[in-house]
Amino acid sequence: MRKGMAFRNQKVSRSPLRDLNPARQLLLLALLLCVASAVAQDAEQYGECSQYERESYLQLLRQKLQSNWRVPIRHRQRACTVKIVQNFRAEVLNAGVEDCSDDPALIKSIEDAVYLSSPLPKPANPACFEKTVSVRMVPKPN
């Protein structure tokens, strides 16, 4: 059977656009072109995440986490990396501490800070958003 042919009992579906008068077809085409242009502009504007934008986003995350981090007294000099899994609304789904001591109190304090910080700040450029992000946590000097 050739493409475009139908069996005798089958109805060939017509495009709803054919039922529109030419003026409405042009209007619809113009609307589609406007939407395509807007999407292209967004892709151009937010298409890539520069190193500066990424560092700014990580700094924003670090500030939010630091504000909620209650560092145990005996660990004031320890720095750790936390791996955070977040959803598209920047709500924390999971947090795991890496490159750190095995002290449960320090690990728990970092995880608590991450969950208290949820939802996390979003980047200025949506292209910089990552579902999984690692942040280096350094205790603030007293």
N, CA, C and O of each residue as an XYZ file, in Angstrom:
568
protein
N       0.841     -1.174      0.000
C       0.000      0.000      0.000
C       0.886      1.236      0.000
O       1.834      1.331      0.779
N       0.575      2.171     -0.867
C       1.348      3.392     -0.958
C       1.002      4.340      0.169
O      -0.092      4.308      0.732
N       1.974      5.185      0.480
C       1.774      6.180      1.530
C       0.650      7.125      1.118
O       0.593      7.559     -0.032
N      -0.230      7.442      2.040
C      -1.319      8.370      1.759
C      -2.578      7.680      1.254
O      -3.621      8.322      1.130
N      -2.501      6.394      0.963
C      -3.699      5.679      0.500
C      -4.374      5.034      1.691
O      -3.716      4.693      2.674
N      -5.652      4.868      1.613
C      -6.405      4.270      2.701
C      -7.202      3.092      2.160
O      -7.451      2.973      0.961
N      -7.594      2.227      3.091
C      -8.487      1.152      2.702
C      -9.844      1.747      2.353
O     -10.133      2.893      2.699
N     -10.662      0.981      1.680
C     -11.967      1.483      1.225
C     -12.856      1.952      2.372
O     -13.572      2.944      2.240
N     -12.812      1.244      3.490
C     -13.713      1.567      4.605
C     -13.134      2.616      5.554
O     -13.837      3.106      6.437
N     -11.857      2.963      5.377
C     -11.227      3.943      6.261
C     -11.466      5.350      5.760
O     -11.443      5.621      4.559
N     -11.696      6.237      6.711
C     -11.801      7.647      6.359
C     -10.418      8.267      6.438
O      -9.656      7.987      7.364
N     -10.101      9.094      5.484
C      -8.830      9.807      5.504
C      -9.045     11.067      6.326
O      -9.925     11.877      6.032
N      -8.221     11.221      7.369
C      -8.402     12.399      8.213
C      -7.829     13.623      7.512
O      -6.767     13.570      6.892
N      -8.545     14.697      7.627
C      -8.110     15.955      7.038
C      -7.494     16.823      8.117
O      -7.861     16.746      9.289
N      -6.580     17.625      7.709
C      -5.954     18.550      8.630
C      -6.959     19.638      9.010
O      -7.635     20.187      8.141
N      -7.060     19.951     10.305
C      -7.977     21.018     10.717
C      -7.581     22.373     10.122
O      -8.416     23.272     10.023
N      -6.323     22.522      9.729
C      -5.877     23.783      9.138
C      -6.522     24.031      7.775
O      -6.725     25.177      7.373
N      -6.838     22.955      7.078
C      -7.469     23.114      5.766
C      -8.855     23.736      5.880
O      -9.328     24.380      4.944
N      -9.498     23.548      7.014
C     -10.846     24.082      7.207
C     -10.829     25.584      7.516
O     -11.863     26.247      7.433
N      -9.657     26.117      7.871
C      -9.565     27.545      8.173
C      -9.491     28.351      6.878
O      -8.944     27.903      5.870
N     -10.058     29.555      6.940
C      -9.943     30.410      5.754
C      -8.506     30.928      5.656
O      -7.792     30.911      6.659
N      -8.063     31.380      4.500
C      -6.666     31.807      4.303
C      -6.201     32.889      5.283
O      -5.045     32.877      5.705
N      -7.074     33.809      5.643
C      -6.681     34.875      6.571
C      -6.340     34.282      7.944
O      -5.370     34.696      8.578
N      -7.130     33.326      8.390
C      -6.851     32.687      9.688
C      -5.608     31.804      9.619
O      -4.868     31.693     10.597
N      -5.381     31.182      8.473
C      -4.169     30.392      8.305
C      -2.931     31.288      8.433
O      -1.952     30.916      9.080
N      -2.985     32.471      7.808
C      -1.868     33.413      7.914
C      -1.673     33.899      9.343
O      -0.543     34.028      9.814
N      -2.768     34.165     10.021
C      -2.706     34.612     11.413
C      -2.073     33.533     12.295
O      -1.230     33.829     13.142
N      -2.482     32.291     12.088
C      -1.930     31.178     12.851
C      -0.441     31.009     12.543
O       0.356     30.773     13.450
N      -0.071     31.128     11.290
C       1.328     31.022     10.902
C       2.159     32.134     11.546
O       3.266     31.883     12.022
N       1.635     33.348     11.564
C       2.337     34.472     12.186
C       2.520     34.221     13.685
O       3.579     34.511     14.243
N       1.497     33.688     14.325
C       1.570     33.377     15.750
C       2.636     32.316     16.008
O       3.425     32.445     16.944
N       2.665     31.277     15.190
C       3.668     30.223     15.348
C       5.078     30.765     15.146
O       6.005     30.356     15.845
N       5.246     31.672     14.206
C       6.559     32.275     13.986
C       6.995     33.125     15.178
O       8.171     33.131     15.541
N       6.055     33.838     15.783
C       6.368     34.638     16.975
C       6.816     33.744     18.127
O       7.793     34.042     18.813
N       6.096     32.652     18.331
C       6.452     31.719     19.402
C       7.827     31.114     19.138
O       8.651     31.029     20.048
N       8.079     30.697     17.905
C       9.374     30.115     17.551
C      10.496     31.126     17.765
O      11.580     30.766     18.224
N      10.241     32.381     17.436
C      11.241     33.428     17.620
C      11.539     33.632     19.106
O      12.699     33.784     19.491
N      10.503     33.635     19.936
C      10.684     33.818     21.382
C      11.467     32.652     21.978
O      12.335     32.853     22.827
N      11.164     31.448     21.540
C      11.888     30.268     22.026
C      13.353     30.349     21.614
O      14.241     30.038     22.407
N      13.603     30.760     20.392
C      14.983     30.895     19.912
C      15.744     31.952     20.709
O      16.921     31.766     21.019
N      15.077     33.062     21.043
C      15.726     34.119     21.831
C      16.074     33.601     23.221
O      17.169     33.859     23.722
N      15.142     32.864     23.854
C      15.425     32.298     25.168
C      16.598     31.334     25.101
O      17.465     31.344     25.975
N      16.628     30.506     24.072
C      17.714     29.546     23.920
C      19.036     30.280     23.733
O      20.066     29.851     24.252
N      19.009     31.375     23.002
C      20.221     32.151     22.777
C      20.650     32.841     24.062
O      21.836     32.877     24.391
N      19.678     33.390     24.789
C      19.988     34.130     26.006
C      20.454     33.200     27.126
O      21.407     33.510     27.840
N      19.777     32.059     27.275
C      20.086     31.147     28.373
C      20.728     29.848     27.895
O      20.783     28.873     28.644
N      21.205     29.828     26.672
C      21.700     28.595     26.081
C      22.870     27.972     26.804
O      22.935     26.749     26.928
N      23.783     28.770     27.277
C      24.969     28.229     27.919
C      25.186     28.896     29.259
O      24.766     30.028     29.500
N      25.846     28.168     30.106
C      26.178     28.682     31.431
C      27.671     28.990     31.442
O      28.497     28.087     31.307
N      28.010     30.249     31.601
C      29.424     30.628     31.629
C      30.050     30.207     32.961
O      29.344     29.928     33.929
N      31.359     30.168     32.994
C      32.071     29.812     34.218
C      31.752     30.817     35.332
O      31.600     30.435     36.492
N      31.654     32.090     34.976
C      31.329     33.131     35.957
C      29.925     32.894     36.541
O      29.733     32.983     37.753
N      28.949     32.592     35.673
C      27.581     32.354     36.146
C      27.524     31.122     37.044
O      26.811     31.110     38.048
N      28.279     30.084     36.677
C      28.299     28.864     37.490
C      28.900     29.150     38.862
O      28.358     28.720     39.880
N      30.023     29.878     38.894
C      30.658     30.215     40.173
C      29.743     31.092     41.027
O      29.681     30.929     42.246
N      29.037     32.015     40.390
C      28.087     32.868     41.123
C      26.976     32.033     41.739
O      26.570     32.260     42.878
N      26.492     31.064     40.971
C      25.428     30.172     41.472
C      25.944     29.343     42.647
O      25.251     29.213     43.657
N      27.146     28.782     42.531
C      27.708     27.991     43.630
C      27.934     28.847     44.869
O      27.738     28.382     45.991
N      28.343     30.093     44.670
C      28.527     31.005     45.804
C      27.193     31.294     46.489
O      27.120     31.365     47.715
N      26.156     31.457     45.702
C      24.810     31.674     46.240
C      24.366     30.476     47.083
O      23.828     30.637     48.178
N      24.601     29.273     46.552
C      24.274     28.050     47.298
C      25.084     27.981     48.588
O      24.550     27.692     49.659
N      26.378     28.250     48.468
C      27.270     28.182     49.632
C      26.808     29.146     50.733
O      26.801     28.785     51.910
N      26.425     30.365     50.353
C      25.959     31.346     51.337
C      24.700     30.860     52.057
O      24.581     30.995     53.275
N      23.773     30.298     51.300
C      22.531     29.807     51.916
C      22.828     28.654     52.869
O      22.285     28.600     53.973
N      23.692     27.731     52.441
C      24.044     26.593     53.291
C      24.790     27.055     54.545
O      24.502     26.585     55.646
N      25.745     27.971     54.381
C      26.535     28.467     55.511
C      25.638     29.127     56.564
O      25.882     29.010     57.765
N      24.595     29.825     56.093
C      23.711     30.522     57.035
C      22.946     29.545     57.929
O      22.505     29.917     59.016
N      22.789     28.308     57.481
C      22.067     27.306     58.273
C      22.979     26.255     58.904
O      22.495     25.326     59.550
N      24.288     26.393     58.725
C      25.225     25.391     59.230
C      25.677     25.731     60.637
O      26.292     26.773     60.861
N      25.382     24.876     61.564
C      25.849     25.006     62.951
C      27.003     24.021     63.124
O      26.793     22.838     63.390
N      28.220     24.529     62.969
C      29.410     23.679     62.988
C      29.717     23.255     64.420
O      29.763     24.099     65.316
N      29.928     21.949     64.651
C      30.337     21.514     65.992
C      31.661     22.181     66.384
O      32.544     22.344     65.542
N      31.801     22.559     67.636
C      32.942     23.351     68.115
C      34.280     22.694     67.770
O      35.219     23.382     67.368
N      34.373     21.400     67.919
C      35.668     20.748     67.690
C      36.025     20.628     66.198
O      37.103     20.137     65.866
N      35.145     21.065     65.308
C      35.401     20.941     63.871
C      35.430     22.300     63.179
O      35.088     22.386     62.000
N      35.818     23.333     63.856
C      35.809     24.678     63.289
C      36.807     24.842     62.134
O      36.698     25.795     61.362
N      37.761     23.941     62.010
C      38.774     24.069     60.959
C      38.575     23.085     59.807
O      39.370     23.078     58.868
N      37.536     22.259     59.859
C      37.327     21.230     58.838
C      36.481     21.753     57.680
O      35.466     22.418     57.887
N      36.915     21.443     56.461
C      36.126     21.756     55.272
C      35.629     20.440     54.689
O      36.332     19.431     54.732
N      34.436     20.453     54.152
C      33.834     19.244     53.587
C      33.107     19.584     52.293
O      32.756     20.738     52.049
N      32.889     18.574     51.474
C      32.113     18.731     50.254
C      30.804     17.989     50.425
O      30.777     16.848     50.889
N      29.719     18.647     50.047
C      28.407     18.017     50.134
C      27.839     17.892     48.724
O      27.871     18.835     47.933
N      27.324     16.713     48.436
C      26.698     16.452     47.137
C      25.193     16.510     47.345
O      24.636     15.766     48.152
N      24.538     17.407     46.603
C      23.112     17.663     46.785
C      22.342     17.256     45.529
O      22.729     17.600     44.412
N      21.257     16.527     45.726
C      20.350     16.192     44.633
C      19.079     17.006     44.870
O      18.479     16.946     45.943
N      18.676     17.773     43.841
C      17.507     18.637     43.966
C      16.564     18.427     42.786
O      16.972     17.958     41.723
N      15.297     18.781     42.991
C      14.348     18.704     41.878
C      14.305     20.058     41.159
O      15.031     20.983     41.523
N      13.456     20.164     40.143
C      13.418     21.388     39.328
C      12.933     22.597     40.112
O      13.133     23.730     39.676
N      12.297     22.381     41.265
C      11.868     23.497     42.110
C      12.946     23.865     43.139
O      12.723     24.690     44.025
N      14.119     23.232     42.999
C      15.273     23.457     43.887
C      15.026     22.954     45.304
O      15.655     23.421     46.253
N      14.112     22.006     45.443
C      13.890     21.366     46.736
C      14.874     20.206     46.876
O      15.064     19.424     45.945
N      15.487     20.109     48.035
C      16.500     19.079     48.266
C      15.834     17.710     48.366
O      14.903     17.508     49.146
N      16.333     16.773     47.559
C      15.844     15.403     47.597
C      16.784     14.505     48.382
O      16.353     13.558     49.040
N      18.083     14.813     48.303
C      19.075     13.989     48.975
C      20.342     14.817     49.192
O      20.645     15.726     48.421
N      21.070     14.486     50.250
C      22.338     15.154     50.526
C      23.309     14.133     51.090
O      22.962     13.355     51.979
N      24.516     14.143     50.573
C      25.545     13.236     51.065
C      26.855     13.982     51.202
O      27.223     14.777     50.337
N      27.556     13.723     52.292
C      28.813     14.412     52.568
C      29.970     13.587     52.018
O      30.039     12.375     52.222
N      30.876     14.263     51.318
C      32.066     13.635     50.737
C      33.297     14.392     51.212
O      33.178     15.510     51.714
N      34.459     13.807     51.063
C      35.731     14.461     51.414
C      35.660     15.112     52.788
O      35.836     16.323     52.923
N      35.402     14.306     53.793
C      35.218     14.851     55.128
C      35.685     13.821     56.147
O      36.011     12.687     55.794
N      35.715     14.219     57.397
C      36.072     13.280     58.453
C      34.926     12.277     58.639
O      33.834     12.444     58.096
N      35.201     11.273     59.392
C      34.177     10.258     59.654
C      33.344     10.592     60.887
O      32.592      9.749     61.375
N      33.472     11.795     61.384
C      32.744     12.182     62.591
C      31.259     12.360     62.272
O      30.896     13.227     61.476
N      30.404     11.549     62.885
C      28.963     11.635     62.608
C      28.356     12.992     62.957
O      27.407     13.420     62.300
N      28.878     13.679     63.974
C      28.326     14.976     64.372
C      28.552     16.016     63.278
O      27.662     16.815     62.986
N      29.735     16.008     62.675
C      30.037     16.953     61.606
C      29.191     16.653     60.371
O      28.626     17.564     59.767
N      29.106     15.390     60.001
C      28.316     14.984     58.836
C      26.855     15.359     59.032
O      26.220     15.896     58.124
N      26.318     15.075     60.223
C      24.913     15.405     60.494
C      24.686     16.909     60.458
O      23.644     17.362     59.984
N      25.646     17.696     60.952
C      25.470     19.152     60.948
C      25.393     19.693     59.517
O      24.630     20.619     59.241
N      26.184     19.114     58.613
C      26.154     19.554     57.215
C      24.853     19.132     56.550
O      24.219     19.932     55.862
N      24.454     17.883     56.749
C      23.192     17.408     56.156
C      22.009     18.219     56.673
O      21.108     18.566     55.910
N      22.012     18.520     57.974
C      20.940     19.348     58.552
C      20.895     20.719     57.882
O      19.819     21.233     57.577
N      22.074     21.310     57.654
C      22.134     22.623     57.009
C      21.548     22.574     55.602
O      20.855     23.502     55.184
N      21.822     21.500     54.876
C      21.302     21.368     53.512
C      19.777     21.275     53.532
O      19.099     21.978     52.783
N      19.243     20.408     54.387
C      17.786     20.241     54.425
C      17.075     21.488     54.955
O      15.966     21.801     54.521
N      17.707     22.198     55.889
C      17.125     23.456     56.378
C      17.112     24.531     55.295
O      16.264     25.422     55.308
N      18.048     24.446     54.363
C      18.171     25.445     53.295
C      17.212     25.212     52.142
O      17.127     26.037     51.232
N      16.495     24.109     52.168
C      15.566     23.791     51.076
C      14.309     24.644     51.162
O      13.746     24.776     52.249
N      13.849     25.226     50.061
C      14.381     25.147     48.707
C      15.617     26.018     48.558
O      15.738     27.080     49.168
N      16.520     25.537     47.732
C      17.780     26.243     47.482
C      17.555     27.401     46.517
O      16.563     27.415     45.788
N      18.458     28.364     46.505
C      18.316     29.456     45.527
C      18.498     28.919     44.110
O      19.232     27.959     43.877
N      17.812     29.563     43.177
C      17.930     29.163     41.775
C      18.940     30.086     41.096
O      19.092     31.243     41.490
N      19.623     29.576     40.082
C      20.595     30.421     39.386
C      19.904     31.492     38.548
O      18.762     31.318     38.124
N      20.601     32.594     38.314
C      20.053     33.665     37.473
C      19.845     33.163     36.053
O      18.876     33.541     35.393
N      20.745     32.316     35.583
C      20.638     31.717     34.255
C      20.140     30.283     34.429
O      20.858     29.459     34.998
N      18.933     29.958     33.956
C      18.400     28.605     34.124
C      19.296     27.509     33.550
O      19.198     26.357     33.972
N      20.164     27.843     32.599
C      21.064     26.842     32.022
C      22.095     26.360     33.047
O      22.708     25.310     32.856
N      22.291     27.110     34.124
C      23.257     26.731     35.159
C      22.677     25.744     36.171
O      23.413     25.174     36.975
N      21.370     25.543     36.132
C      20.748     24.631     37.094
C      21.202     23.209     36.827
O      21.221     22.758     35.682
N      21.566     22.508     37.886
C      21.952     21.108     37.798
C      21.181     20.336     38.844
O      21.001     20.791     39.973
N      20.728     19.161     38.449
C      19.981     18.328     39.389
C      20.886     17.881     40.539
O      20.454     17.825     41.691
N      22.139     17.564     40.220
C      23.105     17.155     41.235
C      24.237     18.168     41.247
O      24.847     18.447     40.215
N      24.509     18.707     42.408
C      25.549     19.738     42.525
C      26.387     19.452     43.773
O      25.866     19.018     44.801
N      27.691     19.702     43.664
C      28.598     19.541     44.801
C      29.061     20.914     45.258
O      29.441     21.761     44.450
N      29.020     21.119     46.572
C      29.396     22.407     47.150
C      30.418     22.176     48.245
O      30.230     21.321     49.110
N      31.501     22.940     48.207
C      32.542     22.864     49.235
C      32.119     23.750     50.395
O      31.870     24.944     50.227
N      32.043     23.148     51.570
C      31.626     23.870     52.774
C      32.861     24.108     53.663
O      33.556     23.173     54.061
N      33.102     25.386     53.954
C      34.218     25.781     54.811
C      33.626     26.564     55.975
O      32.900     27.533     55.755
N      33.926     26.158     57.225
C      33.370     26.884     58.374
C      33.837     28.340     58.391
O      34.987     28.642     58.073
N      32.925     29.232     58.766
C      33.281     30.652     58.891
C      34.140     30.835     60.117
O      33.873     30.236     61.158
N      35.189     31.672     60.009
C      36.000     31.944     61.204
C      35.186     32.761     62.207
O      34.343     33.576     61.830
N      35.457     32.524     63.489
C      34.721     33.260     64.545
C      35.289     34.628     64.742
O      34.801     35.384     65.582
